[in-house]
């Protein structure tokens, strides 16, 4: 049983004739008759009594009527929902954002999106950039705001801006001159994104520079959020 068969059945039941049903649906009378006939043949039971003037529902047709109306209405509702999402006139847009995204104009971006697509609900999921990229790749997020580098396989990456990672210390002697990567190996570092660890993009950049310099970097304290560091 197909949706086309149910639509043909409902139109015929509503109008009382295959000819009127065909006119309503914009197809030929033969197409409506064939769709209904195939459904009757499949279940080996008639849904209409063919009278000389008007089609009449059989007991089987009356039983089918409510189910057909529900099935077609549900399909139409699903189609409308998908079209709304595709045209950005409805639905929910779920974006992944790095945990410290508030420092990167997140509120401005959300406000601009809402101005452009006021009927779309927005859901922001805070994750480490690595996890955001993985979720976008697997399809559970539409897009994400991340720090590079990430694993870019199957992703379209558009760089938006460059930013600096700053070394902050309560000991002013540590920051009187530019800090080299070798200086960090002797510092009692506090690094954030403890859960992601060295998968975090910022830590990956530090690790790559340490490898080039032939040194190893180990934090003394790890916290989850940058504010705690």
Rosetta constraint file for C-alpha pairs under 8 A:
AtomPair CA 1 CA 5 HARMONIC 6.53 0.50
AtomPair CA 1 CA 6 HARMONIC 7.47 0.50
AtomPair CA 1 CA 39 HARMONIC 6.30 0.50
AtomPair CA 2 CA 6 HARMONIC 6.41 0.50
AtomPair CA 3 CA 7 HARMONIC 6.04 0.50
AtomPair CA 3 CA 71 HARMONIC 7.87 0.50
AtomPair CA 3 CA 72 HARMONIC 6.71 0.50
AtomPair CA 4 CA 8 HARMONIC 6.13 0.50
AtomPair CA 4 CA 35 HARMONIC 7.40 0.50
AtomPair CA 5 CA 9 HARMONIC 6.08 0.50
AtomPair CA 5 CA 35 HARMONIC 5.15 0.50
AtomPair CA 5 CA 36 HARMONIC 6.05 0.50
AtomPair CA 5 CA 39 HARMONIC 6.78 0.50
AtomPair CA 6 CA 10 HARMONIC 6.08 0.50
AtomPair CA 6 CA 68 HARMONIC 5.81 0.50
AtomPair CA 6 CA 72 HARMONIC 7.18 0.50
AtomPair CA 7 CA 11 HARMONIC 6.12 0.50
AtomPair CA 7 CA 68 HARMONIC 7.88 0.50
AtomPair CA 7 CA 72 HARMONIC 6.98 0.50
AtomPair CA 8 CA 12 HARMONIC 6.12 0.50
AtomPair CA 8 CA 21 HARMONIC 6.94 0.50
AtomPair CA 8 CA 22 HARMONIC 7.95 0.50
AtomPair CA 8 CA 25 HARMONIC 7.92 0.50
AtomPair CA 8 CA 32 HARMONIC 5.62 0.50
AtomPair CA 8 CA 35 HARMONIC 6.73 0.50
AtomPair CA 8 CA 36 HARMONIC 6.72 0.50
AtomPair CA 9 CA 13 HARMONIC 6.08 0.50
AtomPair CA 9 CA 32 HARMONIC 7.95 0.50
AtomPair CA 9 CA 36 HARMONIC 6.13 0.50
AtomPair CA 10 CA 14 HARMONIC 5.96 0.50
AtomPair CA 10 CA 65 HARMONIC 7.14 0.50
AtomPair CA 10 CA 68 HARMONIC 7.18 0.50
AtomPair CA 10 CA 69 HARMONIC 7.31 0.50
AtomPair CA 11 CA 15 HARMONIC 6.04 0.50
AtomPair CA 11 CA 21 HARMONIC 4.85 0.50
AtomPair CA 11 CA 22 HARMONIC 7.95 0.50
AtomPair CA 11 CA 24 HARMONIC 7.28 0.50
AtomPair CA 11 CA 25 HARMONIC 7.63 0.50
AtomPair CA 12 CA 16 HARMONIC 5.38 0.50
AtomPair CA 12 CA 17 HARMONIC 5.33 0.50
AtomPair CA 12 CA 18 HARMONIC 5.44 0.50
AtomPair CA 12 CA 20 HARMONIC 7.28 0.50
AtomPair CA 12 CA 21 HARMONIC 4.94 0.50
AtomPair CA 12 CA 55 HARMONIC 7.57 0.50
AtomPair CA 13 CA 17 HARMONIC 7.46 0.50
AtomPair CA 13 CA 55 HARMONIC 7.22 0.50
AtomPair CA 13 CA 56 HARMONIC 7.47 0.50
AtomPair CA 13 CA 57 HARMONIC 7.05 0.50
AtomPair CA 14 CA 21 HARMONIC 7.86 0.50
AtomPair CA 15 CA 20 HARMONIC 5.95 0.50
AtomPair CA 15 CA 21 HARMONIC 6.05 0.50
AtomPair CA 16 CA 20 HARMONIC 7.40 0.50
AtomPair CA 16 CA 21 HARMONIC 7.80 0.50
AtomPair CA 16 CA 54 HARMONIC 5.21 0.50
AtomPair CA 16 CA 55 HARMONIC 4.85 0.50
AtomPair CA 16 CA 56 HARMONIC 7.04 0.50
AtomPair CA 17 CA 21 HARMONIC 6.17 0.50
AtomPair CA 17 CA 54 HARMONIC 5.90 0.50
AtomPair CA 17 CA 55 HARMONIC 5.63 0.50
AtomPair CA 18 CA 22 HARMONIC 6.01 0.50
AtomPair CA 18 CA 29 HARMONIC 5.76 0.50
AtomPair CA 18 CA 32 HARMONIC 6.10 0.50
AtomPair CA 18 CA 33 HARMONIC 6.30 0.50
AtomPair CA 19 CA 23 HARMONIC 6.37 0.50
AtomPair CA 19 CA 28 HARMONIC 7.75 0.50
AtomPair CA 19 CA 29 HARMONIC 5.03 0.50
AtomPair CA 20 CA 24 HARMONIC 6.21 0.50
AtomPair CA 21 CA 25 HARMONIC 6.22 0.50
AtomPair CA 21 CA 29 HARMONIC 7.57 0.50
AtomPair CA 21 CA 32 HARMONIC 7.20 0.50
AtomPair CA 22 CA 26 HARMONIC 5.77 0.50
AtomPair CA 22 CA 27 HARMONIC 5.00 0.50
AtomPair CA 22 CA 28 HARMONIC 5.36 0.50
AtomPair CA 22 CA 29 HARMONIC 5.01 0.50
AtomPair CA 22 CA 31 HARMONIC 7.64 0.50
AtomPair CA 22 CA 32 HARMONIC 6.08 0.50
AtomPair CA 23 CA 27 HARMONIC 6.46 0.50
AtomPair CA 23 CA 28 HARMONIC 7.40 0.50
AtomPair CA 23 CA 29 HARMONIC 7.81 0.50
AtomPair CA 27 CA 31 HARMONIC 6.66 0.50
AtomPair CA 27 CA 32 HARMONIC 7.50 0.50
AtomPair CA 28 CA 32 HARMONIC 6.77 0.50
AtomPair CA 29 CA 33 HARMONIC 6.29 0.50
AtomPair CA 30 CA 34 HARMONIC 6.03 0.50
AtomPair CA 31 CA 35 HARMONIC 6.16 0.50
AtomPair CA 32 CA 36 HARMONIC 6.32 0.50
AtomPair CA 33 CA 37 HARMONIC 5.99 0.50
AtomPair CA 34 CA 38 HARMONIC 6.05 0.50
AtomPair CA 35 CA 39 HARMONIC 6.43 0.50
AtomPair CA 36 CA 40 HARMONIC 6.25 0.50
AtomPair CA 37 CA 41 HARMONIC 6.06 0.50
AtomPair CA 38 CA 42 HARMONIC 6.04 0.50
AtomPair CA 39 CA 43 HARMONIC 6.46 0.50
AtomPair CA 40 CA 44 HARMONIC 5.49 0.50
AtomPair CA 40 CA 45 HARMONIC 5.29 0.50
AtomPair CA 40 CA 46 HARMONIC 5.26 0.50
AtomPair CA 40 CA 47 HARMONIC 6.70 0.50
AtomPair CA 41 CA 45 HARMONIC 6.89 0.50
AtomPair CA 45 CA 60 HARMONIC 7.29 0.50
AtomPair CA 46 CA 58 HARMONIC 6.92 0.50
AtomPair CA 46 CA 60 HARMONIC 7.01 0.50
AtomPair CA 46 CA 61 HARMONIC 7.39 0.50
AtomPair CA 47 CA 57 HARMONIC 5.85 0.50
AtomPair CA 47 CA 58 HARMONIC 5.20 0.50
AtomPair CA 47 CA 59 HARMONIC 7.39 0.50
AtomPair CA 47 CA 60 HARMONIC 5.44 0.50
AtomPair CA 47 CA 61 HARMONIC 4.03 0.50
AtomPair CA 47 CA 62 HARMONIC 7.70 0.50
AtomPair CA 48 CA 55 HARMONIC 6.10 0.50
AtomPair CA 48 CA 56 HARMONIC 5.37 0.50
AtomPair CA 48 CA 57 HARMONIC 4.56 0.50
AtomPair CA 48 CA 58 HARMONIC 5.24 0.50
AtomPair CA 48 CA 61 HARMONIC 6.33 0.50
AtomPair CA 49 CA 55 HARMONIC 5.86 0.50
AtomPair CA 49 CA 56 HARMONIC 5.06 0.50
AtomPair CA 49 CA 57 HARMONIC 6.14 0.50
AtomPair CA 49 CA 58 HARMONIC 6.11 0.50
AtomPair CA 50 CA 54 HARMONIC 7.06 0.50
AtomPair CA 50 CA 55 HARMONIC 5.16 0.50
AtomPair CA 50 CA 56 HARMONIC 6.74 0.50
AtomPair CA 51 CA 55 HARMONIC 5.71 0.50
AtomPair CA 51 CA 56 HARMONIC 7.21 0.50
AtomPair CA 57 CA 61 HARMONIC 4.99 0.50
AtomPair CA 57 CA 62 HARMONIC 5.84 0.50
AtomPair CA 58 CA 62 HARMONIC 6.20 0.50
AtomPair CA 59 CA 63 HARMONIC 6.24 0.50
AtomPair CA 60 CA 64 HARMONIC 6.16 0.50
AtomPair CA 61 CA 65 HARMONIC 6.04 0.50
AtomPair CA 62 CA 66 HARMONIC 7.61 0.50
AtomPair CA 63 CA 67 HARMONIC 7.57 0.50
AtomPair CA 64 CA 68 HARMONIC 5.95 0.50
AtomPair CA 65 CA 69 HARMONIC 6.24 0.50
AtomPair CA 66 CA 70 HARMONIC 6.31 0.50
AtomPair CA 67 CA 71 HARMONIC 6.11 0.50
AtomPair CA 68 CA 72 HARMONIC 6.08 0.50
AtomPair CA 69 CA 73 HARMONIC 5.99 0.50
AtomPair CA 70 CA 74 HARMONIC 6.02 0.50
AtomPair CA 71 CA 75 HARMONIC 6.20 0.50
AtomPair CA 72 CA 76 HARMONIC 6.09 0.50
AtomPair CA 73 CA 77 HARMONIC 6.08 0.50
AtomPair CA 74 CA 78 HARMONIC 6.13 0.50
AtomPair CA 75 CA 79 HARMONIC 6.10 0.50
AtomPair CA 76 CA 80 HARMONIC 6.11 0.50
AtomPair CA 77 CA 81 HARMONIC 6.19 0.50
AtomPair CA 78 CA 82 HARMONIC 6.26 0.50
AtomPair CA 79 CA 83 HARMONIC 6.18 0.50
AtomPair CA 80 CA 84 HARMONIC 6.04 0.50
AtomPair CA 81 CA 85 HARMONIC 6.29 0.50
AtomPair CA 81 CA 90 HARMONIC 7.25 0.50
AtomPair CA 81 CA 91 HARMONIC 7.00 0.50
AtomPair CA 82 CA 86 HARMONIC 6.12 0.50
AtomPair CA 83 CA 87 HARMONIC 6.02 0.50
AtomPair CA 84 CA 88 HARMONIC 5.74 0.50
AtomPair CA 84 CA 89 HARMONIC 4.77 0.50
AtomPair CA 84 CA 90 HARMONIC 4.80 0.50
AtomPair CA 84 CA 91 HARMONIC 6.64 0.50
AtomPair CA 85 CA 89 HARMONIC 6.24 0.50
AtomPair CA 85 CA 90 HARMONIC 5.39 0.50
AtomPair CA 85 CA 91 HARMONIC 5.29 0.50
AtomPair CA 85 CA 92 HARMONIC 7.66 0.50
AtomPair CA 88 CA 117 HARMONIC 6.42 0.50
AtomPair CA 88 CA 119 HARMONIC 7.59 0.50
AtomPair CA 88 CA 120 HARMONIC 6.37 0.50
AtomPair CA 89 CA 117 HARMONIC 6.74 0.50
AtomPair CA 89 CA 118 HARMONIC 7.83 0.50
AtomPair CA 89 CA 119 HARMONIC 5.42 0.50
AtomPair CA 89 CA 120 HARMONIC 6.10 0.50
AtomPair CA 90 CA 119 HARMONIC 5.13 0.50
AtomPair CA 90 CA 120 HARMONIC 4.65 0.50
AtomPair CA 90 CA 121 HARMONIC 7.32 0.50
AtomPair CA 91 CA 119 HARMONIC 7.68 0.50
AtomPair CA 91 CA 120 HARMONIC 5.43 0.50
AtomPair CA 91 CA 121 HARMONIC 6.27 0.50
AtomPair CA 92 CA 120 HARMONIC 5.66 0.50
AtomPair CA 92 CA 121 HARMONIC 4.57 0.50
AtomPair CA 92 CA 122 HARMONIC 5.74 0.50
AtomPair CA 92 CA 123 HARMONIC 6.94 0.50
AtomPair CA 93 CA 120 HARMONIC 6.70 0.50
AtomPair CA 93 CA 121 HARMONIC 6.13 0.50
AtomPair CA 93 CA 122 HARMONIC 5.02 0.50
AtomPair CA 93 CA 123 HARMONIC 6.10 0.50
AtomPair CA 93 CA 142 HARMONIC 6.71 0.50
AtomPair CA 94 CA 122 HARMONIC 6.06 0.50
AtomPair CA 94 CA 123 HARMONIC 4.62 0.50
AtomPair CA 94 CA 124 HARMONIC 5.89 0.50
AtomPair CA 94 CA 125 HARMONIC 7.27 0.50
AtomPair CA 94 CA 141 HARMONIC 5.51 0.50
AtomPair CA 94 CA 142 HARMONIC 5.80 0.50
AtomPair CA 94 CA 143 HARMONIC 7.45 0.50
AtomPair CA 95 CA 122 HARMONIC 7.68 0.50
AtomPair CA 95 CA 123 HARMONIC 6.26 0.50
AtomPair CA 95 CA 124 HARMONIC 5.06 0.50
AtomPair CA 95 CA 125 HARMONIC 6.19 0.50
AtomPair CA 95 CA 141 HARMONIC 5.62 0.50
AtomPair CA 95 CA 142 HARMONIC 5.76 0.50
AtomPair CA 95 CA 143 HARMONIC 5.18 0.50
AtomPair CA 95 CA 144 HARMONIC 5.30 0.50
AtomPair CA 95 CA 145 HARMONIC 7.78 0.50
AtomPair CA 96 CA 124 HARMONIC 5.81 0.50
AtomPair CA 96 CA 125 HARMONIC 4.75 0.50
AtomPair CA 96 CA 126 HARMONIC 5.97 0.50
AtomPair CA 96 CA 127 HARMONIC 6.69 0.50
AtomPair CA 96 CA 132 HARMONIC 5.34 0.50
AtomPair CA 96 CA 135 HARMONIC 7.97 0.50
AtomPair CA 96 CA 136 HARMONIC 7.86 0.50
AtomPair CA 96 CA 141 HARMONIC 6.39 0.50
AtomPair CA 96 CA 142 HARMONIC 7.95 0.50
AtomPair CA 96 CA 143 HARMONIC 6.36 0.50
AtomPair CA 96 CA 144 HARMONIC 4.36 0.50
AtomPair CA 96 CA 145 HARMONIC 6.31 0.50
AtomPair CA 97 CA 101 HARMONIC 6.12 0.50
AtomPair CA 97 CA 124 HARMONIC 6.70 0.50
AtomPair CA 97 CA 125 HARMONIC 6.02 0.50
AtomPair CA 97 CA 126 HARMONIC 5.00 0.50
AtomPair CA 97 CA 127 HARMONIC 6.12 0.50
AtomPair CA 97 CA 128 HARMONIC 7.66 0.50
AtomPair CA 97 CA 129 HARMONIC 7.16 0.50
AtomPair CA 97 CA 132 HARMONIC 6.75 0.50
AtomPair CA 97 CA 144 HARMONIC 5.53 0.50
AtomPair CA 97 CA 145 HARMONIC 4.79 0.50
AtomPair CA 97 CA 146 HARMONIC 6.30 0.50
AtomPair CA 98 CA 126 HARMONIC 5.66 0.50
AtomPair CA 98 CA 127 HARMONIC 5.29 0.50
AtomPair CA 98 CA 128 HARMONIC 5.18 0.50
AtomPair CA 98 CA 129 HARMONIC 5.22 0.50
AtomPair CA 98 CA 132 HARMONIC 7.35 0.50
AtomPair CA 98 CA 145 HARMONIC 6.32 0.50
AtomPair CA 98 CA 146 HARMONIC 5.54 0.50
AtomPair CA 98 CA 147 HARMONIC 7.41 0.50
AtomPair CA 99 CA 126 HARMONIC 5.08 0.50
AtomPair CA 99 CA 127 HARMONIC 5.62 0.50
AtomPair CA 99 CA 128 HARMONIC 6.20 0.50
AtomPair CA 99 CA 225 HARMONIC 7.37 0.50
AtomPair CA 100 CA 104 HARMONIC 7.78 0.50
AtomPair CA 100 CA 225 HARMONIC 7.59 0.50
AtomPair CA 100 CA 226 HARMONIC 6.98 0.50
AtomPair CA 101 CA 105 HARMONIC 7.35 0.50
AtomPair CA 101 CA 106 HARMONIC 5.90 0.50
AtomPair CA 101 CA 145 HARMONIC 7.65 0.50
AtomPair CA 102 CA 106 HARMONIC 5.28 0.50
AtomPair CA 102 CA 107 HARMONIC 6.99 0.50
AtomPair CA 105 CA 109 HARMONIC 6.33 0.50
AtomPair CA 106 CA 110 HARMONIC 6.23 0.50
AtomPair CA 107 CA 111 HARMONIC 6.11 0.50
AtomPair CA 108 CA 112 HARMONIC 6.13 0.50
AtomPair CA 109 CA 113 HARMONIC 6.21 0.50
AtomPair CA 110 CA 114 HARMONIC 6.14 0.50
AtomPair CA 110 CA 122 HARMONIC 7.96 0.50
AtomPair CA 111 CA 115 HARMONIC 6.19 0.50
AtomPair CA 112 CA 116 HARMONIC 6.32 0.50
AtomPair CA 113 CA 117 HARMONIC 6.01 0.50
AtomPair CA 113 CA 118 HARMONIC 7.84 0.50
AtomPair CA 114 CA 118 HARMONIC 4.87 0.50
AtomPair CA 114 CA 119 HARMONIC 7.91 0.50
AtomPair CA 114 CA 120 HARMONIC 7.32 0.50
AtomPair CA 114 CA 122 HARMONIC 7.93 0.50
AtomPair CA 127 CA 131 HARMONIC 6.04 0.50
AtomPair CA 127 CA 132 HARMONIC 5.91 0.50
AtomPair CA 128 CA 132 HARMONIC 6.24 0.50
AtomPair CA 128 CA 146 HARMONIC 7.90 0.50
AtomPair CA 128 CA 193 HARMONIC 7.26 0.50
AtomPair CA 128 CA 196 HARMONIC 6.72 0.50
AtomPair CA 128 CA 200 HARMONIC 6.81 0.50
AtomPair CA 129 CA 133 HARMONIC 6.21 0.50
AtomPair CA 129 CA 145 HARMONIC 7.56 0.50
AtomPair CA 129 CA 146 HARMONIC 4.74 0.50
AtomPair CA 129 CA 147 HARMONIC 5.90 0.50
AtomPair CA 129 CA 148 HARMONIC 7.87 0.50
AtomPair CA 129 CA 150 HARMONIC 7.35 0.50
AtomPair CA 129 CA 200 HARMONIC 6.81 0.50
AtomPair CA 129 CA 201 HARMONIC 6.98 0.50
AtomPair CA 130 CA 134 HARMONIC 6.38 0.50
AtomPair CA 130 CA 146 HARMONIC 7.85 0.50
AtomPair CA 130 CA 150 HARMONIC 6.02 0.50
AtomPair CA 130 CA 151 HARMONIC 7.67 0.50
AtomPair CA 130 CA 196 HARMONIC 7.84 0.50
AtomPair CA 130 CA 199 HARMONIC 6.70 0.50
AtomPair CA 130 CA 200 HARMONIC 6.24 0.50
AtomPair CA 130 CA 201 HARMONIC 7.05 0.50
AtomPair CA 131 CA 135 HARMONIC 6.12 0.50
AtomPair CA 132 CA 136 HARMONIC 6.22 0.50
AtomPair CA 132 CA 141 HARMONIC 7.81 0.50
AtomPair CA 132 CA 144 HARMONIC 6.10 0.50
AtomPair CA 132 CA 145 HARMONIC 7.83 0.50
AtomPair CA 132 CA 146 HARMONIC 7.13 0.50
AtomPair CA 133 CA 137 HARMONIC 6.18 0.50
AtomPair CA 133 CA 144 HARMONIC 6.92 0.50
AtomPair CA 133 CA 146 HARMONIC 7.55 0.50
AtomPair CA 133 CA 150 HARMONIC 6.87 0.50
AtomPair CA 133 CA 151 HARMONIC 7.30 0.50
AtomPair CA 133 CA 152 HARMONIC 7.78 0.50
AtomPair CA 133 CA 155 HARMONIC 7.98 0.50
AtomPair CA 134 CA 138 HARMONIC 6.29 0.50
AtomPair CA 135 CA 139 HARMONIC 6.15 0.50
AtomPair CA 135 CA 140 HARMONIC 5.40 0.50
AtomPair CA 135 CA 141 HARMONIC 5.66 0.50
AtomPair CA 136 CA 140 HARMONIC 6.02 0.50
AtomPair CA 136 CA 141 HARMONIC 4.69 0.50
AtomPair CA 136 CA 142 HARMONIC 6.04 0.50
AtomPair CA 136 CA 143 HARMONIC 5.80 0.50
AtomPair CA 136 CA 144 HARMONIC 6.94 0.50
AtomPair CA 136 CA 155 HARMONIC 7.78 0.50
AtomPair CA 137 CA 154 HARMONIC 6.37 0.50
AtomPair CA 137 CA 155 HARMONIC 6.34 0.50
AtomPair CA 147 CA 201 HARMONIC 6.18 0.50
AtomPair CA 147 CA 202 HARMONIC 7.41 0.50
AtomPair CA 148 CA 201 HARMONIC 5.71 0.50
AtomPair CA 148 CA 202 HARMONIC 7.67 0.50
AtomPair CA 149 CA 201 HARMONIC 5.34 0.50
AtomPair CA 149 CA 202 HARMONIC 7.97 0.50
AtomPair CA 149 CA 204 HARMONIC 7.70 0.50
AtomPair CA 149 CA 205 HARMONIC 7.74 0.50
AtomPair CA 150 CA 201 HARMONIC 6.49 0.50
AtomPair CA 152 CA 156 HARMONIC 7.29 0.50
AtomPair CA 152 CA 157 HARMONIC 7.11 0.50
AtomPair CA 167 CA 175 HARMONIC 7.99 0.50
AtomPair CA 167 CA 179 HARMONIC 7.84 0.50
AtomPair CA 168 CA 175 HARMONIC 7.75 0.50
AtomPair CA 169 CA 174 HARMONIC 6.73 0.50
AtomPair CA 169 CA 175 HARMONIC 7.16 0.50
AtomPair CA 171 CA 175 HARMONIC 7.58 0.50
AtomPair CA 172 CA 176 HARMONIC 6.47 0.50
AtomPair CA 174 CA 179 HARMONIC 7.72 0.50
AtomPair CA 175 CA 179 HARMONIC 6.84 0.50
AtomPair CA 179 CA 183 HARMONIC 6.23 0.50
AtomPair CA 179 CA 184 HARMONIC 7.53 0.50
AtomPair CA 180 CA 184 HARMONIC 6.97 0.50
AtomPair CA 181 CA 185 HARMONIC 7.06 0.50
AtomPair CA 181 CA 206 HARMONIC 7.90 0.50
AtomPair CA 181 CA 209 HARMONIC 7.00 0.50
AtomPair CA 181 CA 210 HARMONIC 6.50 0.50
AtomPair CA 181 CA 213 HARMONIC 7.56 0.50
AtomPair CA 182 CA 186 HARMONIC 7.36 0.50
AtomPair CA 182 CA 210 HARMONIC 7.52 0.50
AtomPair CA 182 CA 213 HARMONIC 7.36 0.50
AtomPair CA 182 CA 215 HARMONIC 6.75 0.50
AtomPair CA 183 CA 187 HARMONIC 6.70 0.50
AtomPair CA 184 CA 188 HARMONIC 7.98 0.50
AtomPair CA 184 CA 189 HARMONIC 7.40 0.50
AtomPair CA 184 CA 217 HARMONIC 7.11 0.50
AtomPair CA 185 CA 215 HARMONIC 7.26 0.50
AtomPair CA 185 CA 216 HARMONIC 6.50 0.50
AtomPair CA 185 CA 217 HARMONIC 5.07 0.50
AtomPair CA 185 CA 218 HARMONIC 7.03 0.50
AtomPair CA 188 CA 219 HARMONIC 6.64 0.50
AtomPair CA 188 CA 220 HARMONIC 5.43 0.50
AtomPair CA 188 CA 221 HARMONIC 7.88 0.50
AtomPair CA 189 CA 218 HARMONIC 7.63 0.50
AtomPair CA 189 CA 219 HARMONIC 4.87 0.50
AtomPair CA 189 CA 220 HARMONIC 5.45 0.50
AtomPair CA 189 CA 221 HARMONIC 6.59 0.50
AtomPair CA 190 CA 219 HARMONIC 5.80 0.50
AtomPair CA 190 CA 220 HARMONIC 6.06 0.50
AtomPair CA 190 CA 221 HARMONIC 4.73 0.50
AtomPair CA 190 CA 222 HARMONIC 5.62 0.50
AtomPair CA 190 CA 223 HARMONIC 7.32 0.50
AtomPair CA 190 CA 229 HARMONIC 5.89 0.50
AtomPair CA 191 CA 219 HARMONIC 6.26 0.50
AtomPair CA 191 CA 221 HARMONIC 6.55 0.50
AtomPair CA 191 CA 222 HARMONIC 5.01 0.50
AtomPair CA 191 CA 223 HARMONIC 6.33 0.50
AtomPair CA 191 CA 226 HARMONIC 7.91 0.50
AtomPair CA 191 CA 229 HARMONIC 6.56 0.50
AtomPair CA 192 CA 222 HARMONIC 5.66 0.50
AtomPair CA 192 CA 223 HARMONIC 4.69 0.50
AtomPair CA 192 CA 224 HARMONIC 5.04 0.50
AtomPair CA 192 CA 225 HARMONIC 5.56 0.50
AtomPair CA 192 CA 226 HARMONIC 5.37 0.50
AtomPair CA 192 CA 228 HARMONIC 7.81 0.50
AtomPair CA 192 CA 229 HARMONIC 6.31 0.50
AtomPair CA 193 CA 197 HARMONIC 6.17 0.50
AtomPair CA 193 CA 200 HARMONIC 6.97 0.50
AtomPair CA 193 CA 222 HARMONIC 7.36 0.50
AtomPair CA 193 CA 223 HARMONIC 6.20 0.50
AtomPair CA 193 CA 224 HARMONIC 4.39 0.50
AtomPair CA 193 CA 225 HARMONIC 6.12 0.50
AtomPair CA 193 CA 226 HARMONIC 7.52 0.50
AtomPair CA 194 CA 222 HARMONIC 5.30 0.50
AtomPair CA 194 CA 223 HARMONIC 5.28 0.50
AtomPair CA 194 CA 224 HARMONIC 4.93 0.50
AtomPair CA 195 CA 224 HARMONIC 6.66 0.50
AtomPair CA 196 CA 200 HARMONIC 5.51 0.50
AtomPair CA 197 CA 203 HARMONIC 7.46 0.50
AtomPair CA 198 CA 203 HARMONIC 5.39 0.50
AtomPair CA 198 CA 204 HARMONIC 5.91 0.50
AtomPair CA 198 CA 207 HARMONIC 7.86 0.50
AtomPair CA 199 CA 203 HARMONIC 7.04 0.50
AtomPair CA 199 CA 204 HARMONIC 6.37 0.50
AtomPair CA 200 CA 204 HARMONIC 6.10 0.50
AtomPair CA 201 CA 205 HARMONIC 6.32 0.50
AtomPair CA 202 CA 206 HARMONIC 6.47 0.50
AtomPair CA 203 CA 207 HARMONIC 6.03 0.50
AtomPair CA 204 CA 208 HARMONIC 6.14 0.50
AtomPair CA 205 CA 209 HARMONIC 6.37 0.50
AtomPair CA 206 CA 210 HARMONIC 6.15 0.50
AtomPair CA 207 CA 211 HARMONIC 6.12 0.50
AtomPair CA 207 CA 216 HARMONIC 7.66 0.50
AtomPair CA 207 CA 217 HARMONIC 7.16 0.50
AtomPair CA 208 CA 212 HARMONIC 6.36 0.50
AtomPair CA 209 CA 213 HARMONIC 6.20 0.50
AtomPair CA 210 CA 214 HARMONIC 5.93 0.50
AtomPair CA 210 CA 215 HARMONIC 5.05 0.50
AtomPair CA 210 CA 216 HARMONIC 5.83 0.50
AtomPair CA 210 CA 217 HARMONIC 6.86 0.50
AtomPair CA 211 CA 215 HARMONIC 6.10 0.50
AtomPair CA 211 CA 216 HARMONIC 7.16 0.50
AtomPair CA 223 CA 228 HARMONIC 6.50 0.50
AtomPair CA 223 CA 229 HARMONIC 6.47 0.50
AtomPair CA 224 CA 228 HARMONIC 7.48 0.50
AtomPair CA 225 CA 229 HARMONIC 7.02 0.50
